[in-house]
Amino acid sequence: MKTIQKLAVTSLAIFAFSAMTGCSNMSQRDKNTAIGAGAGAVGGAILTGGSGLGTVGGAAVGGVIGNQVGK
């Protein structure tokens, strides 16, 4: 079961980062927010063992942190 969770988290991370490559018209702040949300979602999923609430919470926190970086 752990292997499936690791595969799911890795797939999500790869999808998130590849999806962001098409965002060339975004401002740097928007890019930071998206990267922070993606990284936070992966981190939240890992820390909570794949919990949906942990993933969403991690994405929210990561998005806020990414938005505030370089302000």
C-alpha positions as CSV (number, residue, x, y, z in Angstrom):
1,M,0.0,0.0,0.0
2,K,2.9,2.4,0.8
3,T,4.2,1.9,-2.8
4,I,0.9,2.9,-4.3
5,Q,0.8,6.1,-2.1
6,K,4.4,7.0,-3.1
7,L,3.6,6.5,-6.7
8,A,0.4,8.6,-6.5
9,V,2.3,11.5,-4.8
10,T,5.1,11.3,-7.3
11,S,2.7,11.3,-10.2
12,L,0.9,14.3,-8.7
13,A,4.1,16.2,-8.3
14,I,5.2,15.5,-11.9
15,F,1.8,16.5,-13.2
16,A,1.8,19.7,-11.2
17,F,5.2,20.8,-12.3
18,S,4.6,19.9,-16.0
19,A,1.3,21.8,-16.0
20,M,3.0,24.9,-14.8
21,T,5.3,25.0,-17.8
22,G,2.5,26.3,-19.9
23,C,2.0,29.3,-17.7
24,S,4.5,31.6,-19.4
25,N,2.2,34.7,-19.2
26,M,1.8,34.5,-15.4
27,S,3.5,37.0,-13.2
28,Q,6.3,35.8,-11.0
29,R,4.1,36.1,-7.9
30,D,1.4,33.9,-9.6
31,K,4.1,31.4,-10.5
32,N,5.4,31.3,-6.9
33,T,1.8,30.8,-5.6
34,A,1.2,27.9,-8.0
35,I,4.6,26.3,-7.1
36,G,4.0,26.8,-3.4
37,A,0.5,25.2,-3.7
38,G,1.8,22.2,-5.6
39,A,4.7,21.6,-3.2
40,G,2.4,22.1,-0.2
41,A,-0.1,19.6,-1.6
42,V,2.7,17.0,-2.0
43,G,4.1,17.7,1.4
44,G,0.7,17.6,3.1
45,A,-0.1,14.3,1.4
46,I,3.2,12.8,2.5
47,L,3.0,14.0,6.1
48,T,-0.6,12.8,6.6
49,G,-0.3,9.5,4.7
50,G,-2.4,10.5,1.7
51,S,-5.2,12.2,3.7
52,G,-7.3,14.4,1.5
53,L,-7.6,17.0,4.2
54,G,-3.8,17.0,4.7
55,T,-3.3,17.5,1.0
56,V,-5.8,20.4,0.7
57,G,-4.4,22.0,3.9
58,G,-0.8,21.6,2.6
59,A,-1.8,23.2,-0.7
60,A,-3.5,26.1,1.0
61,V,-0.5,26.8,3.3
62,G,2.0,26.3,0.4
63,G,0.0,28.7,-1.8
64,V,0.0,31.4,0.9
65,I,3.7,31.0,1.5
66,G,4.5,31.0,-2.2
67,N,2.4,34.2,-2.6
68,Q,4.3,36.0,0.1
69,V,7.8,35.0,-1.0
70,G,9.7,38.0,-2.5
71,K,7.0,40.5,-1.5
